[in-house]
Amino acid sequence: MKLYYFPDSPNSRKVHAVAVHLQLPLELEYVDIVKGESQTPAFLKLNPTGRTPVLQDGDFILWESTAIMQYLASQVPNSLLPDDLQSRMDICRWQSWQLAHWYQACQALTYENFVKGLLQHGGPDAQIVQRATQRFHQEAIALNQHLAEREYLVGQTLTLADFSVAGDLTYAVLGQFPLGDYSHIRAWYARIEQLPAWQQTAPKG
Ligand SMILES: N[C@@H](CCC(=O)N[C@@H](CS)C(=O)NCC(=O)O)C(=O)O
């Protein structure tokens, strides 16, 4: 299997981390999205939306990080995607929430407070930061409450849900995420940061 990815992006990192955690051999193909490599005709044939990551398994092409994570976790027996329906749907719930809500809040803060400066796109826009901060608190309150009573998002062990939600915290420090009041999120993320797969897939900076 081949993964087209941009290792600095949380969406690529969480997919790569799942593969490393499960010891699935992947051929890695670096796509430099900053240089526009995700918009070339060749890449748009793989993913017409022009985004990374993309997985290629023979003739089968899969884009969208959540779908790729589920595909990878279905290759070998493991506890990241358990068989029972309620656990699977619980994981699906957190992955859906991550894509629709958590990612949006985290991505805006990452871009405004970190990426903009990196790419010399100017300083943070105060209004956008304020709106993103509000959205961040709305979601973080719910996540923090959930994690107050458990070590992982679903059941008693690490699952795909943890990889999905943790991905967006990759730039929590550089993106100045207001995590001060959320001790349970911080404790949970510290556990994720202990994982060799998380450490091995950290952006090199
Ligand atoms: N919902 C998509 C989001 C993927 C995405 O936004 N990828 C960004 C990097 S974080 C990308 O490749 N952007 C390239 C571009 O916009 O040209 C997923 O989960 O895979």
Ligand as a Chemical Component Dictionary entry (heavy atoms), coordinates in Angstrom:
data_LIG
# 
_chem_comp.id                   LIG 
_chem_comp.type                 NON-POLYMER 
_chem_comp.pdbx_formal_charge   0 
_chem_comp.three_letter_code    LIG 
# 
loop_
_chem_comp_atom.comp_id 
_chem_comp_atom.atom_id 
_chem_comp_atom.alt_atom_id 
_chem_comp_atom.type_symbol 
_chem_comp_atom.charge 
_chem_comp_atom.model_Cartn_x 
_chem_comp_atom.model_Cartn_y 
_chem_comp_atom.model_Cartn_z 
_chem_comp_atom.pdbx_ordinal 
LIG N1  N1  N 0 -11.164 16.028 5.219  1  
LIG C1  C1  C 0 -9.870  15.764 4.625  2  
LIG C2  C2  C 0 -9.008  16.990 4.794  3  
LIG C3  C3  C 0 -7.680  16.835 4.084  4  
LIG C4  C4  C 0 -6.960  18.172 3.977  5  
LIG O1  O1  O 0 -7.510  19.253 4.230  6  
LIG N2  N2  N 0 -5.668  18.087 3.578  7  
LIG C5  C5  C 0 -4.883  19.278 3.420  8  
LIG C6  C6  C 0 -3.688  19.238 4.359  9  
LIG S1  S1  S 0 -4.238  19.374 6.036  10 
LIG C7  C7  C 0 -4.342  19.319 2.000  11 
LIG O2  O2  O 0 -3.791  18.353 1.522  12 
LIG N3  N3  N 0 -4.471  20.471 1.324  13 
LIG C8  C8  C 0 -3.927  20.636 0.025  14 
LIG C9  C9  C 0 -4.497  21.792 -0.718 15 
LIG O3  O3  O 0 -5.475  22.375 -0.219 16 
LIG O4  O4  O 0 -3.958  22.093 -1.790 17 
LIG C10 C10 C 0 -9.238  14.533 5.300  18 
LIG O5  O5  O 0 -9.592  14.274 6.453  19 
LIG O6  O6  O 0 -8.447  13.820 4.652  20 
# 
loop_
_chem_comp_bond.comp_id 
_chem_comp_bond.atom_id_1 
_chem_comp_bond.atom_id_2 
_chem_comp_bond.value_order 
_chem_comp_bond.pdbx_ordinal 
LIG N1  C1  SING 1  
LIG C1  C2  SING 2  
LIG C1  C10 SING 3  
LIG C2  C3  SING 4  
LIG C3  C4  SING 5  
LIG C4  O1  DOUB 6  
LIG C4  N2  SING 7  
LIG N2  C5  SING 8  
LIG C5  C6  SING 9  
LIG C5  C7  SING 10 
LIG C6  S1  SING 11 
LIG C7  O2  DOUB 12 
LIG C7  N3  SING 13 
LIG N3  C8  SING 14 
LIG C8  C9  SING 15 
LIG C9  O3  DOUB 16 
LIG C9  O4  SING 17 
LIG C10 O5  DOUB 18 
LIG C10 O6  SING 19 
# 
